[in-house]
Amino acid sequence: MATAADQDVETTAQLVVGVLRAGVEAQWLGKLSAYLGASEQALRLIISIFLGYPFALFYRQFLFYKDCYLIHLFHIVTGLSIAYFNFGNQLYHSLTCVVLQFLILRLMGRTITAVLTTFFLQMVYLLAGYYYTATDNYDIKWTMPHCVLTLKLIGLAVDYYDGGRDWNSLSVEQQKYAILRVPSLLEIAGFSYFYGGFLVGPQFSMNNYMKLVQGQMTNVPGKKPNSILPALKRLSLGLFYLVGYTLLSPYITEDYLLTQEYENSPFWFRCLYMLVWGKFVLYKYVTCWLVTEGVCILTGLGFNGWDEKGHPLWDACANMKVWLFETTPRFTGTIASFNINTNAWVARYFFKRLKFLGNKVVSQGLSLLFLALWHGLHSGYLICFQMEFLIVIVERQVATLITESPVLNKLASITALKPIFYLVQQTIHWLFMGYSMTAFCLFTWDKWFRVYKSIYFLGHVFFLSLLFILPYVRKIMVPRKEKLKKAE
């Protein structure tokens, strides 16, 4: 006789398989994608992201505070179903790496060897996937969720290693994420395939995942989290960006950057188009992250404690700070507002672990190099992150110069001039953000080189010139006593 638990598992499997089979077999997918002007793979991706909401509601209704193994199975079944819906039999790539990671942890234990082996094998598998599936265009293929999985599994190995170190030698952050017991294969698989983060992120720790499974990620202890309204807010915001991107995407494309019409247009128009396109192209990422954040909030995974007024925070899985993203006039502001959890992952598991080098600039450069390789093997990624490195260094030098120069500081504090300064900053900010994103989105050197050549390599010329000129400007604008004060 089947137990209640067995019936729950069977019901879950039937629900997931039924929903996704209908999606796979329906002929309207191709017709709808043609009508919307999007590829069928892109439509499958969007459908899969939105499927997180019925999955989250099912979890809240039938599995909250149920046995942990049931919840793990639900996450595994739903995640694998989403993987099959999007990539067919190629889901074996993620399965291979999940099982491999389990074996590494069990056989090598809490050792630095396990960490280095994990980093090497998971990155090599990902980069090999990029190599064998690479085209000159952006394709939605199995490597897209696999890059998210790669970071998860590397982070898992590091946290497991930290769990065996001397507790007093760990930082507060490391203590928060350290794994104190051996995770089972079921737990690692559930963590890897959780439907709220499998396809496009966000990154989250094994400890937070286990708190979710154990019913601890709630603002009402012993009950389901009051997270429906916060989740709907992020969903609504994601839908707003989705509609805007869908309506405008036929008219603002990177393909136009490669046309003869673009090259023959006036220089000011080429720069203006790049500025507008650079802002707009990021909206597809904003859409996906806001929608998936809503799924995480709905399950409770987005719970992040309380603020100083006692209100619950739901930003544990936030990949976007929308207001900052839309209003900041600085590149560092955009970096702080965009792909937050991935940046936090790189800071936690890569940048801070390079402390032994004794040089923050070198550590930052290596972190950006890692990010470039993690995105793919195309030269455009390297150029994009090289530009980010250069721009951030120059921006910090300019900010320091304005702060320490009495003349510039006084000028910057004039209220009447602030709107003008803001407009100039925003223009520079988004023009060169678009300049950097050109290489990121066009991938191959023949494409991005052609576009850069058409605007005379403006970004490289502008920021490299500032990099060499600013030290001399500083000598003139900053009084010697200010320099001595800083040195002290």
Secondary structure, 3 states (H helix, E strand, C coil): CCCHHHHHHHHHHHHHHHHHHHHHHCCHHHHHHHHHCCCHHHHHHHHHHHCHHHHHHHHHHHHCCCCHHHHHHHHHHHHHHHHHHHHHHHHHHHHHHHHHHHHHHHHHCCCHHHHHHHHHHHHHHHHHHHHHHCCCCCCCCCHHHHHHHHHHHHHHHHHHHHCCCCHHHCCHHHHHHCCCCCCCHHHHHHHHHCCCCCCCCCCCCHHHHHHHHCCCCCCCCCCCCCCHHHHHHHHHHHHHHHHHHHHHCCCCCCHHHHCHHHHHCCHHHHHHHHHHHHHHCCHHHHHHHHHHHHHHHHHCCCCCCECCCCCECCCCCCCECHHHHHHCCCHHHHHHHECHHHHHHHHHHHHHHHHHHCCHHHHHHHHHHHHHHHHCCCHHHHHHHHHHHHHHHHHHHHHHHHHHCHHHHHHHCCHHHHHHHHHHHHHHHHHHHHHHHHHHHHCCHHHHHHHHHHCCCHHHHHHHHHHHHHHHHHHHHCCHHHHHHHHC
